[in-house]
């Protein structure tokens, strides 16, 4: 299997591991936002 080798790879790997892992939890009191009624990408 091919691997990526580049300058700074070890820094990126160790930086990724320095952040604590947290599971995202759904809050029933705060539902996901509804999409905008008139998104900018739909206007022409």
N, CA, C and O of each residue as an XYZ file, in Angstrom:
176
protein
N       0.845     -1.177      0.000
C       0.000      0.000      0.000
C       0.896      1.248      0.000
O       1.837      1.326      0.791
N       0.619      2.215     -0.870
C       1.445      3.413     -0.925
C       1.277      4.282      0.324
O       0.210      4.312      0.938
N       2.328      4.972      0.677
C       2.283      5.881      1.820
C       2.720      7.266      1.368
O       3.488      7.409      0.417
N       2.227      8.273      2.053
C       2.621      9.647      1.772
C       3.806     10.017      2.648
O       3.775      9.809      3.861
N       4.821     10.548      2.056
C       5.994     11.022      2.779
C       6.239     12.465      2.358
O       6.411     12.748      1.173
N       6.255     13.378      3.325
C       6.518     14.776      3.016
C       7.112     15.446      4.238
O       6.993     14.949      5.358
N       7.749     16.574      4.010
C       8.365     17.335      5.081
C       7.265     17.866      6.000
O       6.306     18.471      5.523
N       7.389     17.654      7.279
C       6.408     18.120      8.243
C       5.322     17.122      8.563
O       4.403     17.437      9.319
N       5.400     15.932      8.013
C       4.361     14.923      8.250
C       4.272     14.567      9.734
O       3.171     14.444     10.270
N       5.397     14.402     10.394
C       5.411     14.042     11.809
C       4.807     15.159     12.655
O       4.108     14.881     13.630
N       5.063     16.412     12.301
C       4.484     17.539     13.038
C       2.958     17.518     12.925
O       2.261     17.702     13.923
N       2.447     17.301     11.741
C       0.995     17.266     11.535
C       0.383     16.111     12.313
O      -0.670     16.270     12.931
N       1.020     14.966     12.291
C       0.514     13.798     13.004
C       0.481     14.053     14.508
O      -0.520     13.757     15.161
N       1.557     14.597     15.062
C       1.597     14.840     16.505
C       0.660     15.980     16.896
O       0.100     15.954     17.992
N       0.475     16.973     16.039
C      -0.448     18.068     16.325
C      -1.883     17.532     16.384
O      -2.664     17.940     17.244
N      -2.223     16.628     15.480
C      -3.546     16.016     15.462
C      -3.810     15.256     16.764
O      -4.928     15.287     17.279
N      -2.818     14.592     17.287
C      -2.979     13.803     18.502
C      -2.999     14.655     19.770
O      -3.399     14.166     20.827
N      -2.580     15.912     19.688
C      -2.507     16.753     20.879
C      -3.871     17.252     21.332
O      -3.999     17.737     22.457
N      -4.893     17.148     20.489
C      -6.225     17.606     20.857
C      -7.017     16.453     21.476
O      -6.980     15.331     20.971
N      -7.736     16.730     22.575
C      -8.519     15.660     23.198
C      -9.713     15.275     22.333
O     -10.282     16.108     21.627
N     -10.072     14.024     22.399
C     -11.205     13.512     21.640
C     -12.470     13.696     22.459
O     -12.510     13.341     23.637
N     -13.502     14.248     21.839
C     -14.803     14.372     22.490
C     -15.863     13.876     21.531
O     -15.833     14.188     20.341
N     -16.794     13.106     22.052
C     -17.900     12.627     21.238
C     -18.941     13.739     21.126
O     -19.288     14.374     22.121
N     -19.434     13.970     19.915
C     -20.467     14.972     19.720
C     -21.797     14.393     20.149
O     -22.157     13.281     19.761
N     -22.525     15.151     20.951
C     -23.805     14.695     21.455
C     -24.905     15.602     20.916
O     -24.739     16.821     20.858
N     -26.018     15.011     20.525
C     -27.152     15.759     19.997
C     -27.939     16.339     21.169
O     -28.281     15.628     22.114
N     -28.217     17.626     21.096
C     -28.989     18.304     22.125
C     -30.423     18.441     21.628
O     -30.678     19.180     20.677
N     -31.358     17.742     22.256
C     -32.759     17.759     21.812
C     -33.383     19.136     21.987
O     -34.312     19.486     21.259
N     -32.896     19.918     22.931
C     -33.445     21.254     23.158
C     -33.006     22.234     22.074
O     -33.636     23.277     21.897
N     -31.952     21.920     21.359
C     -31.426     22.800     20.326
C     -31.353     22.016     19.015
O     -30.299     21.477     18.677
N     -32.461     21.946     18.274
C     -32.455     21.153     17.036
C     -31.556     21.785     15.969
O     -31.149     22.941     16.082
N     -31.266     21.015     14.955
C     -30.419     21.520     13.878
C     -31.116     22.672     13.174
O     -32.340     22.657     13.037
N     -30.371     23.662     12.727
C     -31.003     24.815     12.076
C     -31.626     24.437     10.738
O     -31.129     23.562     10.028
N     -32.707     25.102     10.414
C     -33.357     24.899      9.118
C     -32.562     25.631      8.047
O     -31.935     26.647      8.347
N     -32.566     25.155      6.826
C     -31.857     25.869      5.759
C     -32.511     27.219      5.495
O     -33.698     27.409      5.761
N     -31.730     28.143      4.976
C     -32.236     29.476      4.663
C     -33.321     29.383      3.601
O     -33.291     28.502      2.741
N     -34.264     30.288      3.669
C     -35.358     30.270      2.703
C     -34.906     30.684      1.317
O     -35.426     30.183      0.319
N     -33.954     31.582      1.242
C     -33.479     32.083     -0.046
C     -31.947     32.081     -0.042
O     -31.332     33.138      0.106
N     -31.336     30.931     -0.200
C     -29.876     30.874     -0.188
C     -29.281     31.697     -1.328
O     -29.857     31.796     -2.411
N     -28.129     32.278     -1.062
C     -27.465     33.112     -2.076
C     -27.132     32.328     -3.325
O     -27.195     32.877     -4.425
N     -26.780     31.057     -3.190
C     -26.356     30.289     -4.372
C     -27.518     29.979     -5.300
O     -27.307     29.589     -6.449
N     -28.756     30.151     -4.810
C     -29.906     29.883     -5.673
C     -30.334     31.117     -6.457
O     -31.038     30.996     -7.459
N     -29.922     32.292     -6.019
C     -30.325     33.503     -6.714
C     -29.437     33.711     -7.931
O     -28.222     33.531     -7.857
N     -30.027     34.078     -9.020
C     -29.264     34.344    -10.240
C     -29.635     35.670    -10.815
O     -29.095     36.069    -11.847
